[in-house]
Amino acid sequence: MKKNIYLVLRQTSIVLLIFQLSLSIITFAQDTAQRKSEILAAHPNVVLILADDQGWGDLSLHGNPWIETPHLDGLAKSGARLTNFYVSPLCAPTRASILTGRYSLRTGVVSVSQGLENMNTEENTLAELFKANGYKTGIFGKWHNGQHYPNRPNDQGFDEFLGFCAGHWSNYFDTALDHNGKAIKTKGFITDVLTDAAIKFIETNKEKPFFCYVPFNAPHSPHQVSDRYFEKYTAKGLDNEIASIYGMVDNMDENVGRILDYLKKSNLDRNTIVIFLSDNGPNGTRYNGNMRGIKGSVHEGGVKVPFFIQWKGIIPPGKLVSSLAAHIDIYPTLLDLCKLKPTSGKPIDGISLASLILQNSEESRSDRNLFTHVNFMTLPITLNAGGFRNDQYRFVFEKDQPQLYDLKNDSSELQNLSLQMPEQTNQFLNLYKQWFTTVTSGLVLDRSTILSSAGAALPVNEAILTAGIKFKEGHAWAHDWVEKWNTTQDSIYWEIDCIKSGKYRLELDYLCKPGDEGSTIECSLGNIKKEVVVQPAFYSKQVPSPDRVPRKEAYEMSEWKKLPIGTFTIPEGKHVIRIKALHVAKANVAEIKCLRVLVADE
């Protein structure tokens, strides 16, 4: 009898235990569902990380046998990976599309230097969108969408900025960076410095929603990286260029890990969306899967990049999304995911990927065309080179000739089918022409620099030069300067737009080797002309640069001499400031870096 009672009590206890466990599981599931619902209803933080010139293949996750990127691989696996994600072939156009959700040609951005990287101020950026919705906004790294008022980060919605505005930086160790419009000296390697600043911004604003944009400049040249990372890859038998690039990516990977660790330790990871992508294909020939093309190419290898998005507890880990997606989709996707109120702005070209990312099933858009175009600082803008990608084909227009590739059967783009499929090729050519005409219809190539009440610095790489004057490096990229100038027939001029009339003092940043001093130059603005003699001779040293391989960009000089020109009364409106030589004393007039227009003291 006692045994039966014991068995009954035991069975009852087991039933009660099972009931309690079931109730706990149900309660936990309900709490989890409720918490997920609460998070979805709130405004999550956003950390948007952008690599510079990192190719699709610069990740161990993508089969690269040499590089080590454990933190980026982990980020990819902890959220969703968009396996067919596309950007523009060059830096500045991609950044404009990320910030606006629009094709870059609509935004005024057509290339990477000489003012062709400037984004129209009327564009509504992600920073302006988030700021209008109560977020604190910060950017830490490379801007590359305008370095003059009103095109700078702080002019375009960012509360906090540390980094640089041009297309590249000259030195990555112990360098001076722009902090909200003022140059400050930093200590250490630039990727580490930018990460420190991003984490500090997050820490300062963790009690409110924040948008933290981290556009690293790695692995863009010049190829500089600490010995620890460099030697790790030379030890694997890689040459100095590849070793430095992989070392820069490795260092960036560790810094991404630092950001993720801080979010986790601060209990922010479950209310923060983290996105990682790159701005174009690899800056050189190296492992990139089997894709054709590198940075600057409109083929797959130049425009297909990694894209990972993590939102702990919301986005299923390990989710793969194969539908076509692009840089223009980031703006509308974050608009949806963060439940933001739209701000008045231009029509968006991208689509929201929110449902694809959040749902367990994938809604494929097989009818989508993702267009691209590249321009290498030449005017006027032409159809060459460009094209588009759809679910099956890549259409390319290069050197006035169409190309057609079936990517489902020829992912390396080895067989041009344009002659075998003329009807399809002509249809695609007309689609591309129609797109190009549409996106360039409002394009204004007025690259006048705004002269505000604070004055302006006019770098010579943004000037217009006659053919006899030559740049030091040759491409007129950022930080380049005039090296050869030895005739009285040549001139340098800048177009400005003065928004407040007044007196402005002009001076030139120059170098002049001993023996070359004594040339006379004339500076003119309208009918006002002032002459000045280039003296004294002054020539500084090149800043020591720990480059692992010779750089493509111009090197940095330690100092530039100021040559006062005089004071000009500049009325409101557009003007041309021109300098030319009236007399050439010896071999060269001078080397010129920048014309400074400063507010004259009253």
KEMIFI-686664 format. One line per field, with one value per residue (C-alpha): x, y, z; residue in one letter; residue number from 1. Coordinates in steps of 0.001 Angstrom, whole numbers, plus 500000, padded with zeros to 6 digits. Layout:
BEGIN
px: [X, ...]
py: [Y, ...]
pz: [Z, ...]
panu: [a, ...]
pase: [NUM, ...]
This chain:
BEGIN
px: [500000, 502806, 504609, 501549, 501161, 504851, 504464, 501411, 503238, 506295, 504235, 502396, 505722, 506976, 503771, 504077, 507747, 506904, 504101, 506418, 509063, 506476, 505164, 508709, 509386, 506113, 506819, 510369, 509082, 506445, 509027, 511389, 508630, 507549, 511131, 511624, 508408, 509582, 512946, 511293, 509012, 511935, 514665, 517753, 521259, 523216, 526928, 527748, 531306, 532750, 536109, 538084, 539265, 538726, 537713, 535147, 538047, 539839, 538123, 538927, 535165, 535251, 537908, 541047, 543760, 546125, 544161, 542798, 539581, 537949, 535914, 534427, 533740, 531995, 529961, 528827, 527756, 525952, 523530, 522627, 525010, 523880, 525770, 525019, 525659, 526874, 528419, 530074, 533562, 535096, 535094, 533198, 530269, 529624, 529679, 527177, 524816, 525117, 524333, 521397, 519861, 520340, 522564, 525640, 525195, 521938, 523785, 526430, 529196, 530880, 534485, 537062, 538902, 539014, 535645, 533933, 533505, 531323, 527806, 525037, 524117, 520405, 520758, 519242, 521874, 521496, 522975, 520318, 517623, 518787, 519358, 515820, 514598, 516402, 519638, 523149, 525284, 529016, 531474, 534981, 537124, 537096, 534285, 535176, 532022, 533320, 535954, 534541, 531547, 528711, 529707, 531627, 530347, 529349, 527429, 525594, 524069, 526939, 527282, 530770, 533540, 537090, 538872, 539560, 537426, 539562, 539941, 542980, 545364, 549135, 550355, 548719, 550949, 550808, 548992, 546872, 543153, 540135, 538036, 534854, 536692, 539945, 543168, 544303, 547392, 546731, 548957, 549123, 547925, 544969, 542593, 543168, 542652, 539372, 538116, 538962, 536956, 533995, 533872, 534116, 531203, 529126, 529987, 529050, 525713, 524727, 521725, 520149, 519859, 522971, 524113, 527840, 529373, 532889, 534332, 537842, 540521, 542038, 543275, 543543, 547090, 549621, 550424, 551393, 550894, 552685, 555398, 553300, 550680, 553061, 555496, 552626, 551868, 555384, 556056, 553381, 555409, 553349, 554994, 555241, 552192, 549805, 551276, 550708, 547139, 546261, 547962, 545812, 542677, 543814, 544255, 540860, 539334, 540685, 539237, 535837, 536163, 536850, 533636, 531612, 533145, 532299, 528695, 528426, 530049, 527830, 524667, 524109, 524513, 520843, 519642, 522271, 522273, 525823, 526535, 529812, 530620, 533321, 533159, 534478, 536547, 540178, 542808, 545022, 545160, 544860, 542524, 538928, 537149, 536847, 535498, 536683, 537905, 539248, 538595, 537554, 535988, 532265, 532653, 531764, 535140, 535006, 531537, 530623, 531529, 530817, 527770, 526991, 524233, 523834, 520984, 521183, 517862, 516159, 518032, 518407, 522093, 523610, 520914, 521947, 520211, 521013, 518663, 520375, 521031, 523130, 524451, 521302, 519292, 520977, 519108, 515568, 516453, 517601, 514581, 512379, 514435, 514777, 511140, 512229, 509969, 511003, 512393, 511757, 514267, 514859, 513238, 515066, 516457, 516978, 514481, 514097, 515649, 514041, 511637, 514389, 516659, 514107, 512008, 512969, 511978, 513424, 511361, 513404, 513326, 514311, 513246, 515655, 518400, 521281, 523084, 526624, 528925, 532546, 534244, 537956, 537993, 537290, 534631, 532111, 530505, 529901, 528324, 531762, 532019, 528899, 526218, 523981, 523473, 520216, 519389, 521187, 523205, 525820, 525639, 528707, 529319, 533049, 535059, 531811, 531097, 528424, 529256, 526908, 527720, 525550, 526648, 524709, 526839, 529904, 530600, 534094, 532712, 534906, 532436, 530971, 527552, 526743, 527198, 525354, 522432, 522089, 518428, 518959, 522126, 520348, 517506, 519972, 521907, 518714, 517910, 521369, 521156, 517731, 519034, 522115, 520021, 517665, 520284, 522377, 519452, 519824, 523602, 525244, 529009, 529510, 532415, 532712, 534057, 531837, 533616, 531947, 532528, 535218, 537151, 538293, 541352, 541632, 543918, 545622, 544325, 540862, 542115, 541970, 545446, 546638, 548619, 552127, 551762, 552365, 551432, 553988, 552255, 550259, 546656, 545602, 544388, 544053, 547261, 548971, 550630, 551980, 555632, 556464, 555574, 558078, 556256, 554377, 551705, 550282, 547895, 546103, 542594, 539826, 536109, 534550, 531082, 531214, 528169, 529247, 530970, 533972, 537696, 539764, 543498, 545093, 548262, 549917, 551455, 554666, 558083, 560923, 564358, 567399, 568313, 564739, 563479, 562659, 559839, 556928, 553374, 550069, 546888, 543667, 540023, 537868, 539540, 541632, 545232, 548101, 551726, 554109, 557664, 558279, 560823, 562549, 563712, 562334, 562304, 561324, 561931, 559620, 557865, 559308, 556697, 556814, 555406, 555863, 555891, 556271, 553003, 550902, 549852, 551992, 554183, 553787, 556140, 556965, 556248, 555010, 556039, 553328, 553535, 551277, 549565, 547374, 543832, 540910, 537377, 535240, 531541, 528840, 528507, 530685, 534227, 537464, 540742, 543671, 547423, 549942, 553637, 554677, 558377, 560158, 563472, 565088, 564025, 560705, 558322, 557422, 555762, 552217, 550014, 547110, 545662, 544232, 541439, 541378, 539078, 541055, 541517, 539454]
py: [500000, 502394, 501531, 502423, 505740, 506424, 505687, 507953, 510783, 510304, 510340, 513429, 515156, 514318, 515645, 518831, 519196, 518741, 521262, 523766, 523272, 523683, 526794, 528174, 527456, 529106, 532085, 532368, 532203, 534802, 537040, 536585, 537347, 540346, 541599, 541109, 543018, 545809, 546036, 546129, 548926, 550970, 552880, 550641, 552044, 551612, 551027, 551157, 550010, 550590, 549252, 551128, 549069, 545712, 543186, 540415, 537973, 539731, 537545, 534066, 533443, 533729, 531104, 533236, 530764, 533397, 536141, 535814, 537705, 535915, 538877, 539746, 536052, 535889, 538992, 537391, 534180, 535914, 537673, 537787, 537637, 539181, 537076, 539198, 542732, 545456, 548912, 551366, 550744, 553731, 555136, 558446, 557264, 554309, 556556, 558948, 556067, 554622, 557999, 558885, 555675, 557122, 556389, 558589, 560362, 561798, 563218, 565070, 562584, 561335, 560572, 560766, 564106, 567615, 568415, 565595, 563776, 566545, 565530, 568056, 569776, 569303, 565545, 564112, 561941, 559077, 561361, 563998, 561308, 559881, 563300, 564379, 561284, 562142, 560200, 561392, 561055, 560488, 559655, 558347, 557918, 558829, 561085, 561645, 563524, 567095, 568933, 572471, 574167, 573133, 569603, 568427, 565832, 568393, 570278, 567112, 565937, 564601, 565897, 564462, 563969, 562686, 561750, 563330, 564576, 563783, 560511, 559265, 560234, 560647, 558937, 556490, 556799, 559712, 561864, 565009, 564517, 566785, 566977, 568953, 571374, 571707, 569778, 567739, 565591, 561898, 559191, 555697, 553848, 555539, 552530, 552154, 555898, 555925, 552890, 554559, 557613, 555514, 553602, 556843, 558244, 555128, 555275, 558951, 558403, 554925, 556232, 557570, 556216, 556760, 556363, 555622, 555594, 554119, 554403, 553047, 553980, 550469, 548864, 551882, 552842, 554042, 550598, 551213, 548835, 547794, 545139, 542638, 542445, 542871, 540149, 537762, 537703, 537931, 534823, 533105, 533828, 536788, 539766, 543105, 544676, 541803, 541332, 544986, 544921, 541740, 543156, 546299, 544174, 541992, 545078, 546388, 543007, 543294, 546791, 545579, 542995, 545788, 547564, 544351, 543550, 546993, 546663, 543304, 544424, 547507, 545462, 547355, 544487, 543450, 546937, 547776, 546969, 546397, 546511, 545813, 546247, 547570, 550430, 548683, 545791, 545164, 547846, 545478, 541989, 539367, 536601, 537631, 534376, 533735, 537178, 539378, 542890, 544920, 548410, 550753, 547969, 547635, 543853, 541619, 541844, 545622, 545972, 542847, 543186, 541540, 542697, 541489, 542716, 541685, 542448, 540066, 538435, 539873, 538759, 534967, 533974, 532324, 533640, 533781, 536188, 535604, 538201, 541091, 544045, 547200, 550292, 552205, 549818, 550692, 553989, 552583, 549423, 551374, 553645, 550549, 548647, 551673, 552770, 556247, 558999, 559941, 563416, 565442, 564493, 563241, 560075, 556906, 554438, 551619, 549275, 548147, 544781, 544590, 541754, 539715, 540132, 539567, 536745, 533099, 532838, 534786, 536840, 536891, 539851, 538194, 541201, 543691, 545544, 547054, 549696, 550996, 553532, 554621, 557882, 558620, 562421, 563100, 565418, 565281, 562222, 559520, 556077, 554481, 552536, 551149, 548526, 546555, 543212, 541259, 537829, 536052, 538435, 541142, 543719, 545923, 548878, 549577, 551299, 551966, 548250, 546178, 542957, 540326, 537531, 534741, 534713, 531577, 529604, 531838, 533522, 534576, 536472, 534634, 534344, 537507, 536554, 539899, 538610, 535375, 537164, 540439, 541023, 540631, 542756, 545611, 545491, 545710, 548513, 550543, 549885, 551101, 554196, 555027, 554719, 556824, 559558, 559602, 559761, 562409, 564607, 566844, 566573, 569972, 569944, 573323, 572696, 576206, 576261, 578172, 581167, 581654, 584237, 581887, 581967, 578890, 576793, 576056, 573048, 573031, 569541, 571180, 573918, 573969, 573934, 574638, 571883, 573144, 572811, 569374, 567725, 566047, 562662, 563218, 562234, 565330, 563122, 564602, 566153, 566342, 569634, 571542, 570689, 571936, 575520, 577270, 579388, 582675, 581154, 578810, 579544, 578007, 579038, 578234, 578890, 580259, 581281, 584060, 584044, 587059, 590015, 591423, 591861, 588699, 588189, 585764, 583730, 580779, 577671, 577263, 575657, 577170, 575625, 577860, 579493, 579467, 582387, 585728, 584862, 587301, 586003, 587791, 586961, 588249, 588290, 590079, 593393, 593380, 592227, 592005, 591113, 589427, 588082, 584494, 584857, 583797, 580393, 577701, 573930, 571510, 567814, 564970, 563523, 560069, 557550, 553920, 552627, 548914, 549471, 552658, 554559, 555736, 558943, 562039, 562068, 564592, 567560, 568713, 572406, 574894, 578545, 581231, 583790, 586808, 588083, 590914, 591844, 591617, 592956, 590061, 590718, 588082, 585709, 583486, 584469, 583082, 583496, 583000, 582979, 583153, 583949, 587289, 586484, 583161, 583742, 580327, 576692, 576788, 579451, 577502, 574370, 575218, 573304, 575593, 579088, 580340, 582906, 584349, 586920, 590173, 591810, 594971]
pz: [500000, 500973, 497769, 495676, 497497, 496892, 493181, 492950, 494717, 492530, 489333, 490566, 491275, 487797, 486237, 488308, 487308, 483649, 484036, 485675, 483019, 480274, 481962, 482247, 478583, 477589, 479846, 478491, 474930, 475704, 477393, 474462, 471970, 474022, 474258, 470536, 469918, 472223, 470457, 467062, 468254, 469636, 467837, 467716, 467557, 464321, 463780, 460058, 459281, 455803, 454603, 451937, 448935, 450664, 448053, 448397, 448607, 451481, 454088, 455338, 455278, 451483, 450945, 451096, 452195, 453663, 455414, 458956, 459760, 462709, 463964, 460572, 459945, 463312, 462523, 459273, 461004, 463872, 461548, 457870, 454916, 451639, 449140, 446062, 447259, 444894, 445112, 442721, 441278, 443150, 446678, 446566, 444402, 446724, 449797, 448233, 447456, 450968, 452513, 450258, 448888, 445399, 442433, 442810, 439466, 440805, 443828, 441806, 442657, 439498, 440493, 443289, 443074, 441533, 443104, 441223, 444539, 446019, 446960, 446390, 449638, 448867, 449302, 452479, 454160, 456610, 459270, 458617, 458664, 461995, 463523, 462623, 464483, 467707, 467196, 468007, 464881, 464530, 461765, 462342, 459244, 455573, 454315, 450623, 449616, 449839, 451857, 451744, 453325, 453013, 451928, 455005, 457489, 460114, 457400, 456368, 459635, 461749, 465305, 465732, 463170, 463408, 460217, 456848, 453983, 450939, 449066, 450964, 453719, 453450, 456606, 458998, 462073, 464558, 462049, 462274, 461624, 461277, 464430, 463777, 461497, 463443, 462947, 465954, 466422, 467072, 468478, 467065, 463965, 462302, 462360, 466100, 466626, 464692, 466626, 469929, 468870, 467706, 471000, 472971, 470943, 471651, 475358, 475567, 473845, 475038, 476963, 473758, 470234, 468126, 464543, 464439, 460942, 460839, 457308, 457873, 455329, 455420, 453266, 450911, 449965, 451003, 452334, 455941, 458849, 462034, 461910, 463834, 461075, 458150, 459232, 459914, 456181, 454760, 456863, 454767, 451643, 450374, 448688, 450494, 448846, 449561, 453042, 453898, 452568, 454445, 457523, 457320, 456971, 459884, 462060, 460974, 461811, 465356, 465641, 464466, 467236, 469728, 468724, 468993, 472382, 473711, 472541, 474299, 477552, 477650, 477043, 473803, 471354, 471488, 470663, 468056, 464366, 463099, 459368, 457576, 453888, 451567, 449069, 445924, 444682, 445698, 445046, 443100, 441657, 444397, 445506, 444755, 444110, 440405, 439563, 436737, 437500, 440425, 441817, 439012, 436936, 436232, 436035, 439002, 440718, 440838, 442340, 444339, 448026, 451394, 453335, 456852, 459160, 462794, 465200, 468146, 468958, 465876, 462744, 462610, 462879, 459841, 457495, 453833, 451463, 447798, 446291, 444512, 446812, 446673, 448429, 447465, 449676, 452972, 453453, 452979, 454928, 457992, 457616, 458074, 460646, 462934, 462507, 461433, 460211, 456673, 456175, 453070, 450449, 446956, 445561, 446641, 444089, 446593, 448176, 451782, 452517, 455964, 455159, 453478, 456478, 459247, 457845, 457729, 454087, 451194, 448781, 445607, 443229, 439968, 437888, 439471, 437551, 439534, 437480, 437749, 436116, 436507, 435576, 435994, 436428, 432780, 431405, 429892, 431494, 428888, 428718, 429076, 431253, 432836, 432771, 435084, 436782, 436935, 438268, 435420, 433281, 433557, 430800, 430287, 427992, 427585, 424849, 422973, 422762, 424553, 426367, 427768, 430233, 431618, 435266, 436134, 433703, 433420, 436755, 435643, 432607, 430132, 427238, 425752, 424347, 422728, 419165, 419869, 421521, 419564, 420381, 424124, 423943, 422161, 424657, 427541, 425829, 425526, 429203, 430225, 427998, 429401, 432965, 432206, 430605, 433577, 436341, 434570, 433509, 436568, 436859, 437270, 436997, 438621, 440958, 442375, 445913, 448334, 449850, 453220, 455923, 457245, 453968, 452045, 451270, 447548, 446964, 443593, 442795, 442533, 440203, 436422, 434861, 431354, 429696, 430424, 434193, 435683, 438963, 441184, 441137, 437984, 438679, 440659, 443469, 446945, 448375, 444977, 444040, 441052, 440464, 436959, 436000, 433768, 431160, 431074, 428824, 431456, 434290, 437259, 438208, 440679, 440425, 443624, 444755, 447365, 449657, 451701, 450089, 451925, 452023, 451749, 452061, 449583, 450088, 448375, 449937, 447928, 447673, 445666, 445319, 445889, 442600, 441266, 443385, 441786, 439358, 439181, 439323, 438847, 440720, 439197, 440238, 437682, 436882, 440047, 439530, 441977, 441306, 443698, 443471, 444537, 447327, 449465, 448316, 450571, 450256, 453041, 453505, 452662, 455696, 456462, 455405, 456555, 453282, 452691, 448906, 446840, 446944, 444010, 445759, 446299, 449387, 452185, 452637, 456162, 455590, 452988, 452857, 452799, 449982, 450715, 447570, 448843, 449832, 447433, 447837, 446639, 445939, 446240, 443310, 441161, 440243, 438866, 440733, 438373, 438850, 436023, 435655, 434207, 434492, 434998, 436722, 436310, 435847, 437693, 439001, 442153, 443440, 444529, 446995, 447909, 447533, 450817, 450863, 454379, 455907, 456063, 459442, 459763]
panu: [m, k, k, n, i, y, l, v, l, r, q, t, s, i, v, l, l, i, f, q, l, s, l, s, i, i, t, f, a, q, d, t, a, q, r, k, s, e, i, l, a, a, h, p, n, v, v, l, i, l, a, d, d, q, g, w, g, d, l, s, l, h, g, n, p, w, i, e, t, p, h, l, d, g, l, a, k, s, g, a, r, l, t, n, f, y, v, s, p, l, c, a, p, t, r, a, s, i, l, t, g, r, y, s, l, r, t, g, v, v, s, v, s, q, g, l, e, n, m, n, t, e, e, n, t, l, a, e, l, f, k, a, n, g, y, k, t, g, i, f, g, k, w, h, n, g, q, h, y, p, n, r, p, n, d, q, g, f, d, e, f, l, g, f, c, a, g, h, w, s, n, y, f, d, t, a, l, d, h, n, g, k, a, i, k, t, k, g, f, i, t, d, v, l, t, d, a, a, i, k, f, i, e, t, n, k, e, k, p, f, f, c, y, v, p, f, n, a, p, h, s, p, h, q, v, s, d, r, y, f, e, k, y, t, a, k, g, l, d, n, e, i, a, s, i, y, g, m, v, d, n, m, d, e, n, v, g, r, i, l, d, y, l, k, k, s, n, l, d, r, n, t, i, v, i, f, l, s, d, n, g, p, n, g, t, r, y, n, g, n, m, r, g, i, k, g, s, v, h, e, g, g, v, k, v, p, f, f, i, q, w, k, g, i, i, p, p, g, k, l, v, s, s, l, a, a, h, i, d, i, y, p, t, l, l, d, l, c, k, l, k, p, t, s, g, k, p, i, d, g, i, s, l, a, s, l, i, l, q, n, s, e, e, s, r, s, d, r, n, l, f, t, h, v, n, f, m, t, l, p, i, t, l, n, a, g, g, f, r, n, d, q, y, r, f, v, f, e, k, d, q, p, q, l, y, d, l, k, n, d, s, s, e, l, q, n, l, s, l, q, m, p, e, q, t, n, q, f, l, n, l, y, k, q, w, f, t, t, v, t, s, g, l, v, l, d, r, s, t, i, l, s, s, a, g, a, a, l, p, v, n, e, a, i, l, t, a, g, i, k, f, k, e, g, h, a, w, a, h, d, w, v, e, k, w, n, t, t, q, d, s, i, y, w, e, i, d, c, i, k, s, g, k, y, r, l, e, l, d, y, l, c, k, p, g, d, e, g, s, t, i, e, c, s, l, g, n, i, k, k, e, v, v, v, q, p, a, f, y, s, k, q, v, p, s, p, d, r, v, p, r, k, e, a, y, e, m, s, e, w, k, k, l, p, i, g, t, f, t, i, p, e, g, k, h, v, i, r, i, k, a, l, h, v, a, k, a, n, v, a, e, i, k, c, l, r, v, l, v, a, d, e]
pase: [1, 2, 3, 4, 5, 6, 7, 8, 9, 10, 11, 12, 13, 14, 15, 16, 17, 18, 19, 20, 21, 22, 23, 24, 25, 26, 27, 28, 29, 30, 31, 32, 33, 34, 35, 36, 37, 38, 39, 40, 41, 42, 43, 44, 45, 46, 47, 48, 49, 50, 51, 52, 53, 54, 55, 56, 57, 58, 59, 60, 61, 62, 63, 64, 65, 66, 67, 68, 69, 70, 71, 72, 73, 74, 75, 76, 77, 78, 79, 80, 81, 82, 83, 84, 85, 86, 87, 88, 89, 90, 91, 92, 93, 94, 95, 96, 97, 98, 99, 100, 101, 102, 103, 104, 105, 106, 107, 108, 109, 110, 111, 112, 113, 114, 115, 116, 117, 118, 119, 120, 121, 122, 123, 124, 125, 126, 127, 128, 129, 130, 131, 132, 133, 134, 135, 136, 137, 138, 139, 140, 141, 142, 143, 144, 145, 146, 147, 148, 149, 150, 151, 152, 153, 154, 155, 156, 157, 158, 159, 160, 161, 162, 163, 164, 165, 166, 167, 168, 169, 170, 171, 172, 173, 174, 175, 176, 177, 178, 179, 180, 181, 182, 183, 184, 185, 186, 187, 188, 189, 190, 191, 192, 193, 194, 195, 196, 197, 198, 199, 200, 201, 202, 203, 204, 205, 206, 207, 208, 209, 210, 211, 212, 213, 214, 215, 216, 217, 218, 219, 220, 221, 222, 223, 224, 225, 226, 227, 228, 229, 230, 231, 232, 233, 234, 235, 236, 237, 238, 239, 240, 241, 242, 243, 244, 245, 246, 247, 248, 249, 250, 251, 252, 253, 254, 255, 256, 257, 258, 259, 260, 261, 262, 263, 264, 265, 266, 267, 268, 269, 270, 271, 272, 273, 274, 275, 276, 277, 278, 279, 280, 281, 282, 283, 284, 285, 286, 287, 288, 289, 290, 291, 292, 293, 294, 295, 296, 297, 298, 299, 300, 301, 302, 303, 304, 305, 306, 307, 308, 309, 310, 311, 312, 313, 314, 315, 316, 317, 318, 319, 320, 321, 322, 323, 324, 325, 326, 327, 328, 329, 330, 331, 332, 333, 334, 335, 336, 337, 338, 339, 340, 341, 342, 343, 344, 345, 346, 347, 348, 349, 350, 351, 352, 353, 354, 355, 356, 357, 358, 359, 360, 361, 362, 363, 364, 365, 366, 367, 368, 369, 370, 371, 372, 373, 374, 375, 376, 377, 378, 379, 380, 381, 382, 383, 384, 385, 386, 387, 388, 389, 390, 391, 392, 393, 394, 395, 396, 397, 398, 399, 400, 401, 402, 403, 404, 405, 406, 407, 408, 409, 410, 411, 412, 413, 414, 415, 416, 417, 418, 419, 420, 421, 422, 423, 424, 425, 426, 427, 428, 429, 430, 431, 432, 433, 434, 435, 436, 437, 438, 439, 440, 441, 442, 443, 444, 445, 446, 447, 448, 449, 450, 451, 452, 453, 454, 455, 456, 457, 458, 459, 460, 461, 462, 463, 464, 465, 466, 467, 468, 469, 470, 471, 472, 473, 474, 475, 476, 477, 478, 479, 480, 481, 482, 483, 484, 485, 486, 487, 488, 489, 490, 491, 492, 493, 494, 495, 496, 497, 498, 499, 500, 501, 502, 503, 504, 505, 506, 507, 508, 509, 510, 511, 512, 513, 514, 515, 516, 517, 518, 519, 520, 521, 522, 523, 524, 525, 526, 527, 528, 529, 530, 531, 532, 533, 534, 535, 536, 537, 538, 539, 540, 541, 542, 543, 544, 545, 546, 547, 548, 549, 550, 551, 552, 553, 554, 555, 556, 557, 558, 559, 560, 561, 562, 563, 564, 565, 566, 567, 568, 569, 570, 571, 572, 573, 574, 575, 576, 577, 578, 579, 580, 581, 582, 583, 584, 585, 586, 587, 588, 589, 590, 591, 592, 593, 594, 595, 596, 597, 598, 599, 600, 601, 602]
